Amino acid sequence: MERENEQLCEEGYEEALQKLQALEQQSLEAPEHIPAIIRLLRHSHREVRHVAAATLGRLGERVQAHLPDIVNLLTDTDRFIHFAAVEALSRLGILARDSARTIAGLLAHQDWDIRFDAVEVLAELDAEEYVPQIVKLLNDADPRVRIAAVEALGKLGEIATLYIPHLTARQIAEHLDDSDPTVRSSAAWALGNFGEVAEACLPQIAIHLEDDDPSDREAAAVALGYLGKEARTNPQISQLALRQILVLLEDGDSTVRSTALTVLGEMGEETRMYVPPAAASRIINCLQDPEPVVRAATLETLGKLSQIARFHLSVIVDCMRDCDPSVRASAIWALGKLGSLSHDFLPYIRECLEDSELAVRSAAQKTLAQLYEQLR
């Protein structure tokens, strides 16, 4: 067996891929071929390892007897083998739940990358019963593990609070002040997935709208947007999030301004939130922004906020003559999203079929097809 293992790992790239293809077909009828696929997770070529992992994932319940072998790869010294094992377990999903307890045991491993992988896999398996152990890693010495823990809890969302009610949201909120900027961003994103449970954290998130680091302000806007969307049954939260995000429309960083606009559009599309006239004017004013990325984001937001856009259609149409092609394309896209409201402007959109930029011509073609379909 050891000699066979060495031969499989020393095979050339093409030969190994061909063997994997044959082994997958053979394993569908005869599971005794699966160990040969598992051994190829240790092949010297990264692509072979990835294909082997994907193959195991496709074999589904046939590999359940070999789950301990796959889980054991999480402790291998080769980082790429870790990745292959994580991919295989993630693909197996609910079928790998029987291994969750073993994987959870790796949360206390001395190596950061093994703790990291264990957290990621448990989140992929929706193993919410291990939330208390994952919460402990919010204070891990390694920022990469803290990021994984924060993101895992965010992925599990409100389910996590069933195990540690409200405490989880508060502990994640503490990481809005983490020394690592990526942890801060992940914390903001995660809180957005906690819906009404994170309502008490709104003030802590809002504070970061004034941070010196633009990425922190951007992350706070995204978190507020997520929170506003998740709390669909609580318009008060959506309105509070709306008011706080609007502040960033005058931010000194164009990326922050465009992100804030994008967040507003997504909130409006999913919650049908009420946008007061004063707030609507602030959004419309962004069409005069000196940065094309902000003007384009404004148009895309208006395409999702028909209750505002219906009163400003002529302004959107004027943007089809903007000097920047991305803005022209976004204006056309917005008219397409607005559907029947745009039917009177079909001639203007047809003119864009002669635009000098391919992206604009393509947007016009797709939008016209979409609007003509609605007229049938």
C-alpha positions as CSV (number, residue, x, y, z in Angstrom):
1,M,0.0,0.0,0.0
2,E,2.8,2.4,0.8
3,R,4.5,1.8,-2.5
4,E,1.1,2.4,-4.3
5,N,0.8,5.7,-2.4
6,E,4.2,6.8,-3.6
7,Q,3.5,5.9,-7.2
8,L,0.2,7.8,-7.1
9,C,1.9,10.9,-5.7
10,E,4.7,10.8,-8.2
11,E,2.5,10.5,-11.3
12,G,2.7,13.3,-13.8
13,Y,0.0,16.0,-13.8
14,E,-1.9,14.8,-16.9
15,E,-1.7,11.2,-16.0
16,A,-3.0,11.9,-12.5
17,L,-6.0,13.9,-13.8
18,Q,-6.8,11.1,-16.2
19,K,-6.6,8.6,-13.4
20,L,-8.9,10.7,-11.3
21,Q,-11.5,10.8,-14.0
22,A,-11.4,7.0,-14.3
23,L,-11.4,6.6,-10.5
24,E,-14.5,8.7,-10.2
25,Q,-16.5,6.6,-12.6
26,Q,-15.2,3.4,-11.0
27,S,-16.1,4.7,-7.5
28,L,-19.7,5.3,-8.5
29,E,-20.1,1.5,-8.7
30,A,-17.3,0.2,-6.5
31,P,-16.5,2.4,-3.5
32,E,-13.3,0.4,-2.9
33,H,-11.6,2.7,-5.4
34,I,-12.2,5.8,-3.2
35,P,-8.9,5.4,-1.1
36,A,-7.0,5.9,-4.3
37,I,-8.7,9.3,-4.8
38,I,-7.9,10.2,-1.2
39,R,-4.2,9.4,-1.7
40,L,-4.2,11.8,-4.7
41,L,-5.0,14.6,-2.2
42,R,-1.3,14.3,-1.5
43,H,-0.2,14.7,-5.1
44,S,2.7,17.0,-5.7
45,H,0.7,19.2,-8.1
46,R,-1.8,21.6,-6.6
47,E,-4.4,21.2,-9.4
48,V,-4.5,17.4,-8.9
49,R,-5.2,17.9,-5.2
50,H,-8.1,20.3,-6.0
51,V,-9.6,18.0,-8.6
52,A,-9.3,15.1,-6.1
53,A,-11.1,17.1,-3.5
54,A,-13.9,18.1,-5.9
55,T,-14.2,14.5,-7.0
56,L,-14.7,13.4,-3.4
57,G,-17.3,16.0,-3.0
58,R,-19.3,14.8,-6.0
59,L,-19.2,11.2,-4.7
60,G,-21.4,12.2,-1.8
61,E,-22.5,9.6,0.6
62,R,-20.1,7.0,-0.9
63,V,-17.2,8.7,0.9
64,Q,-18.7,8.8,4.3
65,A,-16.7,5.8,5.4
66,H,-13.6,7.7,4.6
67,L,-14.5,11.0,6.3
68,P,-11.9,10.4,9.1
69,D,-9.2,10.2,6.4
70,I,-10.3,13.5,4.9
71,V,-10.6,15.2,8.3
72,N,-7.1,14.0,9.2
73,L,-5.7,16.0,6.2
74,L,-6.6,19.2,8.0
75,T,-3.6,18.6,10.3
76,D,-1.2,18.0,7.4
77,T,1.9,20.2,7.3
78,D,1.2,21.2,3.6
79,R,-1.2,24.2,3.5
80,F,-2.5,23.2,0.1
81,I,-3.5,19.8,1.4
82,H,-5.5,21.7,4.1
83,F,-7.2,23.6,1.4
84,A,-8.1,20.4,-0.6
85,A,-9.5,18.8,2.6
86,V,-11.6,21.9,3.4
87,E,-12.9,22.0,-0.2
88,A,-13.9,18.3,0.0
89,L,-15.7,18.6,3.4
90,S,-17.4,21.8,2.2
91,R,-18.7,20.1,-0.9
92,L,-20.0,17.2,1.1
93,G,-22.0,19.6,3.3
94,I,-24.6,17.9,5.5
95,L,-23.0,14.5,4.7
96,A,-19.9,15.5,6.6
97,R,-21.8,16.6,9.7
98,D,-20.9,13.3,11.4
99,S,-17.3,14.6,11.5
100,A,-18.2,17.9,13.1
101,R,-17.2,16.8,16.6
102,T,-13.8,15.7,15.4
103,I,-13.3,18.9,13.5
104,A,-14.4,21.0,16.5
105,G,-11.6,19.3,18.5
106,L,-9.2,21.1,16.2
107,L,-10.4,24.5,17.4
108,A,-7.8,24.2,20.2
109,H,-4.9,23.1,18.0
110,Q,-1.6,24.8,18.5
111,D,-1.2,25.8,14.9
112,W,-3.2,28.8,13.7
113,D,-3.9,27.5,10.2
114,I,-5.5,24.3,11.6
115,R,-7.7,26.4,14.0
116,F,-8.6,28.6,11.0
117,D,-9.6,25.6,8.8
118,A,-11.6,24.0,11.6
119,V,-13.7,27.2,12.0
120,E,-14.2,27.6,8.3
121,V,-15.4,24.0,7.9
122,L,-17.8,24.1,10.9
123,A,-19.3,27.3,9.4
124,E,-19.7,25.5,6.0
125,L,-21.4,22.6,7.7
126,D,-23.8,24.9,9.6
127,A,-22.6,23.3,12.8
128,E,-24.2,25.9,15.1
129,E,-23.9,23.7,18.1
130,Y,-20.2,24.6,18.3
131,V,-20.9,28.4,18.4
132,P,-19.7,28.6,22.1
133,Q,-16.3,27.2,21.1
134,I,-16.0,29.5,18.0
135,V,-16.9,32.5,20.2
136,K,-13.8,31.7,22.3
137,L,-11.7,32.2,19.2
138,L,-12.8,35.8,18.9
139,N,-9.9,36.5,21.3
140,D,-7.4,34.3,19.5
141,A,-3.8,35.6,19.4
142,D,-3.7,35.3,15.6
143,P,-5.8,37.9,13.7
144,R,-6.4,35.4,10.9
145,V,-8.2,33.1,13.3
146,R,-10.2,36.0,14.8
147,I,-11.3,36.9,11.2
148,A,-12.4,33.3,10.6
149,A,-14.3,33.2,13.9
150,V,-16.1,36.5,13.2
151,E,-17.0,35.5,9.7
152,A,-18.2,32.1,10.8
153,L,-20.5,33.6,13.4
154,G,-21.7,36.1,10.8
155,K,-22.5,33.3,8.4
156,L,-24.5,31.4,11.0
157,G,-26.3,34.7,11.7
158,E,-29.2,34.8,14.1
159,I,-28.9,31.0,14.7
160,A,-25.7,31.7,16.6
161,T,-27.6,33.8,19.1
162,L,-29.8,30.9,20.0
163,Y,-26.8,29.4,21.7
164,I,-25.5,32.6,23.3
165,P,-28.4,35.1,23.1
166,H,-27.2,38.7,22.3
167,L,-23.8,38.0,23.9
168,T,-22.4,36.9,20.5
169,A,-23.4,40.1,18.8
170,R,-21.9,42.2,21.6
171,Q,-18.7,40.3,21.5
172,I,-18.4,40.7,17.7
173,A,-19.1,44.4,18.1
174,E,-16.1,44.6,20.4
175,H,-14.0,43.7,17.3
176,L,-15.0,46.8,15.5
177,D,-12.1,48.2,17.5
178,D,-9.7,45.3,16.7
179,S,-6.1,46.2,16.0
180,D,-6.3,44.4,12.6
181,P,-8.3,46.3,9.9
182,T,-9.5,43.1,8.3
183,V,-10.9,41.9,11.6
184,R,-12.7,45.2,11.9
185,S,-14.3,44.9,8.4
186,S,-15.3,41.3,9.1
187,A,-16.9,42.3,12.4
188,A,-18.9,44.9,10.7
189,W,-20.1,42.5,8.0
190,A,-20.9,39.8,10.5
191,L,-23.0,42.1,12.7
192,G,-25.1,43.0,9.6
193,N,-26.2,39.3,9.4
194,F,-27.6,39.3,12.9
195,G,-30.7,41.2,12.0
196,E,-32.7,42.6,14.9
197,V,-30.5,40.8,17.4
198,A,-27.8,43.3,16.6
199,E,-30.0,46.4,17.0
200,A,-28.3,47.3,20.2
201,C,-25.0,47.4,18.3
202,L,-26.2,50.2,15.9
203,P,-24.5,52.9,17.9
204,Q,-21.2,51.0,18.0
205,I,-21.4,50.5,14.2
206,A,-22.4,54.1,13.6
207,I,-19.4,55.4,15.5
208,H,-17.1,53.9,12.8
209,L,-18.8,56.0,10.1
210,E,-16.4,58.7,11.4
211,D,-13.2,56.5,11.5
212,D,-10.0,57.9,9.9
213,D,-9.6,54.7,7.8
214,P,-11.8,54.8,4.7
215,S,-12.1,51.0,4.8
216,D,-13.5,51.1,8.3
217,R,-16.2,53.7,7.2
218,E,-17.0,51.5,4.2
219,A,-17.3,48.4,6.3
220,A,-19.6,50.2,8.8
221,A,-21.8,51.3,5.9
222,V,-22.0,47.7,4.6
223,A,-22.9,46.5,8.1
224,L,-25.6,49.0,8.5
225,G,-27.0,48.1,5.1
226,Y,-27.0,44.4,5.9
227,L,-28.7,45.1,9.2
228,G,-31.3,47.3,7.5
229,K,-32.1,44.5,5.0
230,E,-32.2,41.7,7.6
231,A,-34.6,43.6,9.8
232,R,-37.3,43.5,7.1
233,T,-40.0,43.3,9.7
234,N,-38.7,46.2,11.7
235,P,-38.9,49.4,9.5
236,Q,-37.5,51.4,12.4
237,I,-34.1,49.7,12.1
238,S,-34.1,50.2,8.3
239,Q,-34.9,53.9,8.7
240,L,-32.2,54.3,11.4
241,A,-29.6,52.6,9.1
242,L,-30.7,54.7,6.2
243,R,-30.2,58.0,8.1
244,Q,-26.7,56.9,9.2
245,I,-25.6,55.7,5.8
246,L,-26.7,59.0,4.2
247,V,-24.0,60.7,6.1
248,L,-21.4,59.0,3.9
249,L,-22.7,60.5,0.7
250,E,-20.5,63.5,1.6
251,D,-17.5,61.4,2.6
252,G,-14.1,62.7,1.4
253,D,-13.3,59.2,-0.1
254,S,-15.0,58.4,-3.4
255,T,-14.9,54.6,-2.7
256,V,-16.8,55.2,0.5
257,R,-19.4,57.4,-1.2
258,S,-20.0,54.8,-4.0
259,T,-20.2,52.0,-1.4
260,A,-22.8,54.0,0.6
261,L,-24.9,54.5,-2.5
262,T,-24.7,50.8,-3.4
263,V,-25.8,49.8,0.1
264,L,-28.7,52.2,-0.1
265,G,-29.8,50.6,-3.4
266,E,-29.6,47.1,-2.0
267,M,-31.5,48.1,1.1
268,G,-34.2,49.7,-1.0
269,E,-34.6,46.8,-3.4
270,E,-35.0,44.3,-0.5
271,T,-37.0,46.2,2.0
272,R,-39.0,48.7,-0.1
273,M,-37.9,51.2,2.5
274,Y,-39.4,54.7,2.6
275,V,-36.9,57.4,1.5
276,P,-38.0,60.9,2.7
277,P,-37.7,63.7,0.1
278,A,-34.7,65.3,1.8
279,A,-32.8,62.0,1.6
280,A,-33.9,61.5,-2.0
281,S,-32.4,64.9,-2.9
282,R,-29.1,63.9,-1.3
283,I,-29.0,60.8,-3.5
284,I,-29.9,62.8,-6.7
285,N,-27.2,65.4,-5.9
286,C,-24.6,62.6,-6.2
287,L,-25.2,62.7,-9.9
288,Q,-23.1,65.8,-9.9
289,D,-20.2,64.1,-8.1
290,P,-16.8,64.8,-9.8
291,E,-15.9,61.1,-9.7
292,P,-17.4,58.8,-12.4
293,V,-17.6,55.8,-10.0
294,V,-19.9,57.8,-7.7
295,R,-22.1,59.0,-10.5
296,A,-22.4,55.4,-11.8
297,A,-23.2,54.1,-8.3
298,T,-25.9,56.7,-8.0
299,L,-27.6,55.7,-11.2
300,E,-27.5,52.0,-10.3
301,T,-29.0,52.9,-6.9
302,L,-31.8,54.9,-8.6
303,G,-32.5,51.9,-10.7
304,K,-33.4,50.0,-7.5
305,L,-35.3,52.9,-5.9
306,S,-38.2,53.4,-8.3
307,Q,-40.1,55.5,-5.8
308,I,-37.4,58.2,-6.2
309,A,-36.3,57.6,-9.8
310,R,-39.8,58.1,-11.2
311,F,-39.6,61.8,-10.4
312,H,-36.1,62.2,-11.9
313,L,-36.3,60.2,-15.2
314,S,-35.1,63.1,-17.3
315,V,-32.0,63.5,-15.2
316,I,-31.2,59.8,-15.6
317,V,-31.7,60.1,-19.4
318,D,-29.3,63.1,-19.5
319,C,-26.6,60.9,-17.9
320,M,-26.6,58.8,-21.1
321,R,-24.6,61.7,-22.5
322,D,-22.0,61.7,-19.6
323,C,-18.4,62.0,-20.7
324,D,-17.6,58.7,-18.9
325,P,-18.7,55.5,-20.6
326,S,-19.3,53.7,-17.2
327,V,-21.8,56.4,-16.3
328,R,-23.5,56.2,-19.6
329,A,-23.8,52.4,-19.3
330,S,-25.1,52.7,-15.7
331,A,-27.8,55.2,-16.8
332,I,-29.0,52.8,-19.5
333,W,-29.0,49.9,-16.9
334,A,-31.0,52.0,-14.5
335,L,-33.7,52.7,-17.2
336,G,-33.8,49.0,-17.8
337,K,-34.4,48.2,-14.1
338,L,-37.2,50.8,-14.0
339,G,-39.1,48.9,-16.6
340,S,-42.4,50.5,-17.8
341,L,-41.3,53.9,-16.4
342,S,-38.7,54.0,-19.1
343,H,-40.8,53.2,-22.2
344,D,-41.1,56.8,-23.3
345,F,-37.3,57.0,-23.5
346,L,-36.7,54.1,-25.9
347,P,-35.5,56.4,-28.7
348,Y,-32.8,57.8,-26.5
349,I,-31.6,54.3,-25.6
350,R,-31.6,53.3,-29.3
351,E,-29.2,56.2,-30.0
352,C,-26.7,54.6,-27.6
353,L,-26.5,51.6,-30.0
354,E,-24.1,53.9,-31.9
355,D,-22.0,54.8,-28.9
356,S,-18.2,54.7,-29.4
357,E,-17.8,52.4,-26.4
358,L,-18.7,48.7,-26.5
359,A,-19.8,48.6,-22.9
360,V,-22.4,51.3,-23.6
361,R,-23.6,49.7,-26.9
362,S,-23.9,46.3,-25.1
363,A,-25.9,47.9,-22.2
364,A,-28.2,49.6,-24.7
365,Q,-28.8,46.3,-26.6
366,K,-29.7,44.4,-23.4
367,T,-31.9,47.1,-22.0
368,L,-33.8,47.5,-25.3
369,A,-34.4,43.7,-25.5
370,Q,-35.7,43.8,-21.9
371,L,-38.0,46.7,-22.4
372,Y,-39.4,45.5,-25.8
373,E,-40.2,42.1,-24.1
374,Q,-42.3,44.0,-21.5
375,L,-44.2,45.8,-24.3
376,R,-45.3,42.5,-25.9
